[in-house]
Amino acid sequence: MVRYAFVKLGMSSVFTESGEAKGVTILKLQPAKVVRHEKLKDGRTLAVVEYDVGNKKKLSKGYVVANAGDYQVGTELKAPGLEVGKTVKVTGFSKGRGFQDCITRHGFSGGPGAHGSRFHRAPGSIGMRTEPGRTPKGRKLPGQDGNVQVSIKSASIAYWSPEEAIVAVVGGVPGAPGRVVFI
């Protein structure tokens, strides 16, 4: 199944018939076209789709399709069949926060801040004694935080306009405004 690329424009709020306010994320559909087909070793067909994500940038992704005839090379992808109230899966990359310490990244508690303790934002002891004499795998340590792929599995659509190519999804969507997400 081919996924559609949207650029995150920002957030807003909408009101339901009962007067309840809901936060929504506004997404704009990006133009996309099939650029080529590739045969995989196991006999399946891969349709490579090129998305125009703005600022003269192109993004290519390949999708395994059951019928390659549905996706002719050079054809533009039409607007998806979205409906208000339908739930969709939204995938994107979360905001990157750079290199972070343990307190920011994992919520560790710091040591006392005064009286010469010399233990403030450090992770503390990370290893063991002679046996096994190493740091165990998966230990929460300082490092890169954010900029990982995140999927919202059941996001509800609050508004969809195929003419404007704008969709409003209830709730937050991963990434900063201007980043690409896939539905």
C-alpha positions as CSV (number, residue, x, y, z in Angstrom):
1,M,0.0,0.0,0.0
2,V,1.4,3.4,-1.0
3,R,1.5,6.0,1.7
4,Y,0.8,9.7,1.2
5,A,3.2,12.5,2.3
6,F,2.0,15.5,4.2
7,V,3.8,18.5,5.5
8,K,2.9,19.6,9.0
9,L,1.7,23.2,8.9
10,G,0.9,23.6,12.6
11,M,-1.8,23.2,15.2
12,S,-5.2,24.7,15.8
13,S,-8.5,23.8,17.5
14,V,-11.9,22.8,16.2
15,F,-15.3,22.6,17.9
16,T,-17.6,19.7,17.8
17,E,-21.4,20.0,17.6
18,S,-21.6,19.7,21.3
19,G,-19.3,22.7,21.8
20,E,-16.3,20.7,22.9
21,A,-12.9,22.0,21.7
22,K,-10.3,19.6,20.3
23,G,-6.7,20.3,19.3
24,V,-5.9,19.3,15.7
25,T,-2.8,19.2,13.6
26,I,-3.1,20.8,10.1
27,L,-1.3,18.8,7.3
28,K,-0.9,19.7,3.6
29,L,-0.8,16.9,1.0
30,Q,2.3,16.9,-1.1
31,P,2.4,16.1,-4.8
32,A,3.8,12.6,-5.6
33,K,4.4,10.5,-8.7
34,V,5.5,7.0,-9.5
35,V,9.1,7.2,-11.0
36,R,9.9,3.5,-11.6
37,H,9.2,-0.1,-10.8
38,E,11.8,-2.5,-9.5
39,K,11.6,-6.3,-9.3
40,L,12.7,-7.9,-6.0
41,K,14.5,-11.2,-5.8
42,D,11.4,-12.9,-4.4
43,G,9.3,-11.9,-7.5
44,R,7.4,-9.0,-5.9
45,T,7.2,-5.6,-7.5
46,L,8.4,-2.4,-5.8
47,A,6.8,0.9,-6.9
48,V,9.1,3.8,-6.2
49,V,7.3,7.0,-5.4
50,E,8.9,10.5,-5.5
51,Y,7.4,13.1,-3.2
52,D,7.9,16.9,-3.8
53,V,8.3,18.2,-0.2
54,G,9.1,21.8,-1.1
55,N,12.2,23.9,-1.3
56,K,13.3,22.0,-4.5
57,K,13.6,18.8,-2.4
58,K,12.5,15.4,-3.4
59,L,12.0,12.3,-1.2
60,S,11.8,8.8,-2.7
61,K,10.2,5.8,-1.1
62,G,9.6,2.3,-2.4
63,Y,6.4,0.3,-1.7
64,V,5.7,-3.4,-2.4
65,V,2.5,-3.4,-4.5
66,A,0.3,-6.4,-5.4
67,N,-0.7,-5.0,-8.8
68,A,1.9,-2.8,-10.6
69,G,-0.7,-1.9,-13.2
70,D,-2.4,0.3,-10.6
71,Y,0.7,2.5,-10.4
72,Q,1.9,3.3,-13.9
73,V,5.3,5.0,-14.2
74,G,4.9,8.8,-14.5
75,T,1.4,9.0,-13.1
76,E,0.7,11.4,-10.3
77,L,-0.9,9.9,-7.1
78,K,-4.5,11.2,-6.6
79,A,-5.7,12.5,-3.3
80,P,-6.3,9.7,-0.9
81,G,-9.9,8.6,0.0
82,L,-10.0,10.1,3.5
83,E,-13.2,10.8,5.3
84,V,-14.1,12.8,8.5
85,G,-14.2,10.5,11.5
86,K,-11.9,7.8,9.8
87,T,-8.9,6.6,11.8
88,V,-5.5,6.6,10.1
89,K,-1.9,5.7,11.0
90,V,0.4,8.8,11.0
91,T,4.2,8.2,10.9
92,G,6.9,10.8,11.2
93,F,10.2,11.7,13.0
94,S,10.0,13.3,16.5
95,K,11.7,16.6,17.2
96,G,15.5,16.1,17.7
97,R,16.9,17.4,21.0
98,G,20.6,16.7,20.4
99,F,22.9,15.2,23.0
100,Q,21.2,15.2,26.4
101,D,22.2,14.1,29.9
102,C,20.5,11.4,31.9
103,I,18.3,13.7,33.8
104,T,16.8,15.3,30.7
105,R,16.8,12.1,28.5
106,H,15.5,9.5,31.0
107,G,14.2,11.5,34.0
108,F,16.9,10.5,36.5
109,S,16.9,12.5,39.7
110,G,20.0,14.6,40.4
111,G,22.1,14.6,43.6
112,P,22.1,17.3,46.3
113,G,22.9,20.7,44.9
114,A,24.9,22.1,47.8
115,H,27.3,21.3,50.6
116,G,30.1,20.1,48.3
117,S,28.5,16.9,47.2
118,R,30.0,17.1,43.7
119,F,27.2,14.9,42.4
120,H,24.6,17.0,40.5
121,R,23.6,15.7,37.0
122,A,25.8,12.6,36.7
123,P,24.2,9.2,36.1
124,G,25.9,7.6,39.1
125,S,27.4,4.2,39.2
126,I,26.9,2.4,35.9
127,G,28.8,-0.9,36.2
128,M,29.3,-3.8,38.6
129,R,32.2,-5.3,40.5
130,T,34.5,-8.1,39.2
131,E,31.6,-10.3,38.0
132,P,30.5,-9.5,35.2
133,G,32.9,-6.5,35.3
134,R,31.1,-4.6,32.5
135,T,28.2,-2.2,31.9
136,P,25.1,-4.2,31.1
137,K,23.5,-3.6,27.6
138,G,20.5,-1.3,27.5
139,R,21.8,0.9,30.4
140,K,20.2,4.3,30.3
141,L,23.0,6.7,29.7
142,P,23.5,10.2,28.2
143,G,23.2,10.4,24.4
144,Q,21.1,11.5,21.4
145,D,17.5,12.3,22.3
146,G,14.7,12.5,19.8
147,N,14.8,12.4,16.0
148,V,13.3,8.8,16.0
149,Q,10.5,7.4,13.9
150,V,7.2,7.6,15.8
151,S,3.8,6.3,14.7
152,I,0.4,7.4,15.9
153,K,-1.7,4.3,15.2
154,S,-5.3,5.6,15.5
155,A,-5.4,9.3,14.7
156,S,-8.9,10.5,13.9
157,I,-9.6,12.9,11.0
158,A,-11.5,16.0,11.9
159,Y,-11.4,17.8,8.5
160,W,-10.5,16.8,4.9
161,S,-10.6,19.0,1.8
162,P,-9.4,17.3,-1.4
163,E,-9.6,20.6,-3.3
164,E,-7.3,22.4,-0.9
165,A,-5.4,19.2,-0.1
166,I,-5.6,19.9,3.6
167,V,-6.4,17.5,6.4
168,A,-6.8,18.1,10.1
169,V,-5.9,15.2,12.4
170,V,-7.1,15.2,16.0
171,G,-4.2,15.4,18.5
172,G,-0.5,15.9,18.1
173,V,1.6,14.6,15.2
174,P,5.3,13.8,15.6
175,G,7.8,16.4,14.3
176,A,8.2,20.2,14.1
177,P,6.1,22.3,11.7
178,G,7.5,22.0,8.1
179,R,8.5,18.3,8.6
180,V,7.1,15.5,6.5
181,V,4.7,12.9,7.9
182,F,3.1,9.9,6.1
183,I,-0.5,8.7,6.3
